């Protein structure tokens, strides 16, 4: 297994939190749905088994945004 310093995962979390912030201020748009879909896809492609619990959480949170937008 190759070591991952987590920077890629940190970027995914930042993008997710930005999308959640947009949602919390009332945005409901195709653009927000697409942003959440990109976050979901990036987390799904992140294949570091040591970080899989965080990836699952990210995917669950992104799926909630996708479903309401």
N, CA, C and O atoms as a MOPAC input file, in Angstrom:
PM7 MOZYME 1SCF
protein

 N      0.84600 1    -1.17400 1     0.00000 1
 C      0.00000 1     0.00000 1     0.00000 1
 C      0.89600 1     1.24500 1     0.00000 1
 O      1.90500 1     1.31000 1     0.70300 1
 N      0.50500 1     2.19800 1    -0.78800 1
 C      1.25700 1     3.44300 1    -0.88800 1
 C      0.74400 1     4.43400 1     0.15500 1
 O     -0.46200 1     4.54300 1     0.37300 1
 N      1.65600 1     5.14800 1     0.79500 1
 C      1.27800 1     6.10300 1     1.82400 1
 C      0.59400 1     7.30300 1     1.19100 1
 O      1.05300 1     7.82500 1     0.17500 1
 N     -0.49700 1     7.73400 1     1.79200 1
 C     -1.24100 1     8.91100 1     1.36000 1
 C     -1.23300 1     9.87900 1     2.52600 1
 O     -1.66900 1     9.53000 1     3.62400 1
 N     -0.75000 1    11.07500 1     2.30800 1
 C     -0.64500 1    12.02700 1     3.41500 1
 C     -1.97200 1    12.68200 1     3.77500 1
 O     -2.03000 1    13.49700 1     4.69600 1
 N     -3.02700 1    12.33800 1     3.06600 1
 C     -4.34000 1    12.85900 1     3.40100 1
 C     -4.69300 1    14.17200 1     2.73800 1
 O     -5.81700 1    14.64900 1     2.89400 1
 N     -3.77500 1    14.77000 1     2.00600 1
 C     -4.07100 1    16.06500 1     1.40600 1
 C     -5.20000 1    15.96700 1     0.39600 1
 O     -6.01100 1    16.88700 1     0.28600 1
 N     -5.26600 1    14.87100 1    -0.34100 1
 C     -6.35100 1    14.67800 1    -1.29700 1
 C     -7.68000 1    14.57200 1    -0.55900 1
 O     -8.67200 1    15.17300 1    -0.97200 1
 N     -7.70200 1    13.82400 1     0.51000 1
 C     -8.91100 1    13.67400 1     1.31500 1
 C     -9.29400 1    15.00900 1     1.95900 1
 O    -10.47600 1    15.33800 1     2.05300 1
 N     -8.31400 1    15.76100 1     2.39300 1
 C     -8.59800 1    17.07300 1     2.98700 1
 C     -9.26100 1    17.99200 1     1.97300 1
 O    -10.17600 1    18.73800 1     2.31900 1
 N     -8.81400 1    17.94600 1     0.74200 1
 C     -9.42900 1    18.75600 1    -0.31100 1
 C    -10.86700 1    18.35600 1    -0.57000 1
 O    -11.72200 1    19.20800 1    -0.81400 1
 N    -11.13600 1    17.05700 1    -0.51700 1
 C    -12.50300 1    16.57000 1    -0.70000 1
 C    -13.39600 1    17.08000 1     0.43400 1
 O    -14.52400 1    17.51100 1     0.19300 1
 N    -12.89300 1    17.03000 1     1.66100 1
 C    -13.65900 1    17.50700 1     2.81600 1
 C    -13.93800 1    19.00500 1     2.69000 1
 O    -15.04800 1    19.45200 1     2.98100 1
 N    -12.96300 1    19.76800 1     2.26800 1
 C    -13.14700 1    21.21200 1     2.09500 1
 C    -14.22800 1    21.48200 1     1.04800 1
 O    -15.09100 1    22.33600 1     1.25400 1
 N    -14.18500 1    20.76500 1    -0.06500 1
 C    -15.20200 1    20.94200 1    -1.10100 1
 C    -16.59100 1    20.55600 1    -0.59200 1
 O    -17.57900 1    21.21800 1    -0.90800 1
 N    -16.66200 1    19.48200 1     0.19700 1
 C    -17.93600 1    19.06300 1     0.77800 1
 C    -18.47100 1    20.13900 1     1.72300 1
 O    -19.65100 1    20.48700 1     1.66400 1
 N    -17.62400 1    20.65500 1     2.57800 1
 C    -18.06300 1    21.66900 1     3.52800 1
 C    -18.49300 1    22.94800 1     2.82300 1
 O    -19.42500 1    23.61500 1     3.27200 1
 N    -17.82900 1    23.30000 1     1.72700 1
 C    -18.25900 1    24.45500 1     0.94500 1
 C    -19.65100 1    24.22200 1     0.36600 1
 O    -20.49300 1    25.11900 1     0.39100 1
 N    -19.89500 1    23.02000 1    -0.15400 1
 C    -21.20400 1    22.68700 1    -0.70600 1
 C    -22.27400 1    22.70800 1     0.39000 1
 O    -23.37800 1    23.20600 1     0.16900 1
 N    -21.95300 1    22.17500 1     1.55700 1
 C    -22.90800 1    22.18800 1     2.66500 1
 C    -23.21300 1    23.61000 1     3.12200 1
 O    -24.34400 1    23.91500 1     3.49900 1
 N    -22.21300 1    24.47300 1     3.08800 1
 C    -22.42900 1    25.87200 1     3.45500 1
 C    -23.35800 1    26.54700 1     2.45300 1
 O    -24.24900 1    27.30000 1     2.84400 1
 N    -23.15800 1    26.28500 1     1.17100 1
 C    -24.04800 1    26.83500 1     0.13900 1
 C    -25.48400 1    26.37300 1     0.37800 1
 O    -26.42300 1    27.15700 1     0.23900 1
 N    -25.65200 1    25.09900 1     0.73600 1
 C    -26.97800 1    24.56000 1     1.01200 1
 C    -27.59400 1    25.22900 1     2.23800 1
 O    -28.78100 1    25.55500 1     2.24100 1
 N    -26.79100 1    25.43300 1     3.27200 1
 C    -27.31500 1    25.98500 1     4.52800 1
 C    -27.79400 1    27.42700 1     4.38200 1
 O    -28.62600 1    27.87900 1     5.16800 1
 N    -27.28600 1    28.14900 1     3.39600 1
 C    -27.74700 1    29.52300 1     3.18300 1
 C    -28.89500 1    29.58700 1     2.17800 1
 O    -29.32500 1    30.67100 1     1.78500 1
 N    -29.38600 1    28.41700 1     1.76700 1
 C    -30.58000 1    28.38400 1     0.95500 1
 C    -30.40700 1    28.04600 1    -0.50800 1
 O    -31.39300 1    28.01600 1    -1.24400 1
 N    -29.20700 1    27.79200 1    -0.95100 1
 C    -29.02200 1    27.47500 1    -2.36200 1
 C    -29.54700 1    26.07200 1    -2.67100 1
 O    -29.25300 1    25.11000 1    -1.96100 1
 N    -30.31800 1    25.98500 1    -3.72900 1
 C    -30.80500 1    24.71200 1    -4.25200 1
 C    -30.67600 1    24.81500 1    -5.76400 1
 O    -31.58800 1    25.30300 1    -6.43100 1
 N    -29.56500 1    24.36500 1    -6.30500 1
 C    -29.32500 1    24.57100 1    -7.73300 1
 C    -28.67700 1    23.34800 1    -8.36200 1
 O    -28.16200 1    22.45900 1    -7.68400 1
 N    -28.72500 1    23.34400 1    -9.66600 1
 C    -28.05500 1    22.29400 1   -10.43700 1
 C    -26.54400 1    22.34900 1   -10.17900 1
 O    -25.88100 1    21.31600 1   -10.09300 1
 N    -26.02400 1    23.55000 1   -10.05800 1
 C    -24.59400 1    23.72700 1    -9.79100 1
 C    -24.19200 1    23.09500 1    -8.46300 1
 O    -23.14700 1    22.44900 1    -8.37300 1
 N    -25.01100 1    23.27600 1    -7.43800 1
 C    -24.73000 1    22.67500 1    -6.13100 1
 C    -24.83100 1    21.16000 1    -6.20900 1
 O    -24.01000 1    20.45200 1    -5.62500 1
 N    -25.82500 1    20.65900 1    -6.92000 1
 C    -25.96800 1    19.21700 1    -7.08700 1
 C    -24.74200 1    18.63800 1    -7.80300 1
 O    -24.25200 1    17.57300 1    -7.42600 1
 N    -24.25400 1    19.32300 1    -8.81800 1
 C    -23.07000 1    18.86500 1    -9.54000 1
 C    -21.82700 1    18.90200 1    -8.65100 1
 O    -20.98200 1    18.01000 1    -8.73100 1
 N    -21.71000 1    19.91800 1    -7.81300 1
 C    -20.57700 1    20.00500 1    -6.88400 1
 C    -20.61000 1    18.83100 1    -5.90700 1
 O    -19.58000 1    18.21900 1    -5.62600 1
 N    -21.79500 1    18.52400 1    -5.39600 1
 C    -21.93400 1    17.39300 1    -4.47700 1
 C    -21.62800 1    16.07600 1    -5.18800 1
 O    -21.03800 1    15.17400 1    -4.59300 1
 N    -22.02000 1    15.96100 1    -6.44400 1
 C    -21.74400 1    14.74700 1    -7.21800 1
 C    -20.24000 1    14.58500 1    -7.44000 1
 O    -19.71900 1    13.47200 1    -7.37500 1
 N    -19.54400 1    15.69100 1    -7.70100 1
 C    -18.08100 1    15.62400 1    -7.86400 1
 C    -17.41500 1    15.17000 1    -6.56700 1
 O    -16.49800 1    14.35000 1    -6.59400 1
 N    -17.87400 1    15.70400 1    -5.43000 1
 C    -17.33900 1    15.29600 1    -4.12100 1
 C    -17.56700 1    13.80200 1    -3.92100 1
 O    -16.65600 1    13.07900 1    -3.51700 1
 N    -18.77400 1    13.34700 1    -4.20200 1
 C    -19.10900 1    11.93100 1    -4.04700 1
 C    -18.19100 1    11.06700 1    -4.90700 1
 O    -17.64500 1    10.07200 1    -4.43100 1
 N    -18.02300 1    11.44200 1    -6.16100 1
 C    -17.19100 1    10.65600 1    -7.07600 1
 C    -15.72900 1    10.64100 1    -6.64700 1
 O    -15.06300 1     9.60900 1    -6.74100 1
 N    -15.22700 1    11.78000 1    -6.17900 1
 C    -13.83000 1    11.83100 1    -5.71500 1
 C    -13.63600 1    10.94600 1    -4.48600 1
 O    -12.62900 1    10.24600 1    -4.37900 1
 N    -14.59800 1    10.97100 1    -3.55700 1
 C    -14.49400 1    10.13400 1    -2.35400 1
 C    -14.58400 1     8.65900 1    -2.73000 1
 O    -13.87600 1     7.82900 1    -2.15900 1
 N    -15.44800 1     8.33000 1    -3.68400 1
 C    -15.59900 1     6.93800 1    -4.11300 1
 C    -14.32300 1     6.43000 1    -4.77100 1
 O    -13.99000 1     5.25100 1    -4.65300 1
 N    -13.61300 1     7.30700 1    -5.45700 1
 C    -12.38400 1     6.91000 1    -6.15400 1
 C    -11.17400 1     6.86400 1    -5.22200 1
 O    -10.13500 1     6.30800 1    -5.57700 1
 N    -11.30900 1     7.44200 1    -4.04500 1
 C    -10.19700 1     7.47600 1    -3.07600 1
 C    -10.03400 1     6.07400 1    -2.49400 1
 O    -10.90600 1     5.60600 1    -1.76200 1
 N     -8.95400 1     5.41500 1    -2.80200 1
 C     -8.83900 1     3.98300 1    -2.50200 1
 C     -7.85000 1     3.64800 1    -1.39300 1
 O     -7.23400 1     2.58300 1    -1.42600 1
 N     -7.68600 1     4.51500 1    -0.43400 1
 C     -6.82800 1     4.22400 1     0.69900 1
 C     -7.68000 1     3.55600 1     1.77800 1
 O     -8.54500 1     4.19700 1     2.37500 1
 N     -7.43800 1     2.28500 1     2.02100 1
 C     -8.28800 1     1.53900 1     2.95600 1
 C     -8.24300 1     2.10600 1     4.37500 1
 O     -9.22100 1     1.98400 1     5.11300 1
 N     -7.14300 1     2.71400 1     4.76400 1
 C     -7.04800 1     3.28100 1     6.10200 1
 C     -7.97800 1     4.48300 1     6.26800 1
 O     -8.35600 1     4.82700 1     7.38800 1
 N     -8.34200 1     5.11400 1     5.17000 1
 C     -9.21000 1     6.28700 1     5.22500 1
 C    -10.63600 1     5.98900 1     4.77600 1
 O    -11.43600 1     6.91100 1     4.61500 1
 N    -10.96500 1     4.72300 1     4.57300 1
 C    -12.28800 1     4.37600 1     4.05100 1
 C    -13.44800 1     4.82400 1     4.94100 1
 O    -14.49100 1     5.19300 1     4.40100 1
 N    -13.32900 1     4.81400 1     6.27400 1
 C    -14.45900 1     5.30800 1     7.07700 1
 C    -14.78300 1     6.78000 1     6.78600 1
 O    -15.95100 1     7.15900 1     6.71400 1
 N    -13.74900 1     7.59700 1     6.61900 1
 C    -13.97200 1     9.00200 1     6.30400 1
 C    -14.58200 1     9.15000 1     4.91900 1
 O    -15.45700 1     9.99100 1     4.71100 1
 N    -14.13300 1     8.34800 1     3.98100 1
 C    -14.68600 1     8.40300 1     2.62600 1
 C    -16.16200 1     8.03400 1     2.63500 1
 O    -16.96200 1     8.66000 1     1.93900 1
 N    -16.52800 1     7.02600 1     3.41500 1
 C    -17.94100 1     6.64500 1     3.50500 1
 C    -18.77800 1     7.78900 1     4.07600 1
 O    -19.87200 1     8.07000 1     3.58500 1
 N    -18.26300 1     8.44200 1     5.10600 1
 C    -18.98800 1     9.57000 1     5.69500 1
 C    -19.14700 1    10.69700 1     4.67800 1
 O    -20.22500 1    11.28000 1     4.55400 1
 N    -18.08000 1    11.00100 1     3.95500 1
 C    -18.13700 1    12.04400 1     2.92400 1
 C    -19.18200 1    11.68500 1     1.87600 1
 O    -19.97100 1    12.53600 1     1.46500 1
 N    -19.18900 1    10.42700 1     1.44500 1
 C    -20.13300 1     9.99100 1     0.42600 1
 C    -21.57800 1    10.09900 1     0.94100 1
 O    -22.47000 1    10.49500 1     0.19100 1
 N    -21.81000 1     9.75600 1     2.19600 1
 C    -23.15700 1     9.85500 1     2.77000 1
 C    -23.61700 1    11.30900 1     2.81900 1
 O    -24.75500 1    11.61900 1     2.46700 1
 N    -22.73500 1    12.19000 1     3.25500 1
 C    -23.09500 1    13.60700 1     3.33800 1
 C    -23.32100 1    14.20000 1     1.95600 1
 O    -24.24300 1    14.99400 1     1.76900 1
 N    -22.50100 1    13.83100 1     0.99200 1
 C    -22.67900 1    14.32500 1    -0.37000 1
 C    -23.97700 1    13.78300 1    -0.96600 1
 O    -24.68000 1    14.50100 1    -1.67700 1
 N    -24.29600 1    12.53000 1    -0.68300 1
 C    -25.53700 1    11.94200 1    -1.20800 1
 C    -26.75700 1    12.69300 1    -0.69100 1
 O    -27.73100 1    12.85900 1    -1.42500 1
 N    -26.72200 1    13.14600 1     0.54900 1
 C    -27.83400 1    13.92500 1     1.09100 1
 C    -28.03700 1    15.20800 1     0.28900 1
 O    -29.16800 1    15.58200 1    -0.02000 1
 N    -26.93100 1    15.88200 1    -0.04600 1
 C    -27.03400 1    17.09100 1    -0.85200 1
 C    -27.56000 1    16.79300 1    -2.24800 1
 O    -28.39800 1    17.52400 1    -2.77500 1
 N    -27.06500 1    15.72300 1    -2.83600 1
 C    -27.50000 1    15.36200 1    -4.18300 1
 C    -29.00900 1    15.11500 1    -4.20300 1
 O    -29.70100 1    15.54200 1    -5.12700 1
 N    -29.50400 1    14.43700 1    -3.19600 1
 C    -30.92000 1    14.05000 1    -3.19000 1
 C    -31.85500 1    15.22900 1    -2.95400 1
 O    -33.00900 1    15.17200 1    -3.37800 1
 N    -31.40900 1    16.28900 1    -2.29800 1
 C    -32.29700 1    17.42200 1    -2.01100 1
 C    -32.18700 1    18.55000 1    -3.02300 1
 O    -33.00000 1    19.47400 1    -3.00200 1
 N    -31.22300 1    18.49600 1    -3.88800 1
 C    -31.05500 1    19.57700 1    -4.86800 1
 C    -31.76600 1    19.28000 1    -6.18200 1
 O    -31.72000 1    20.09100 1    -7.10600 1

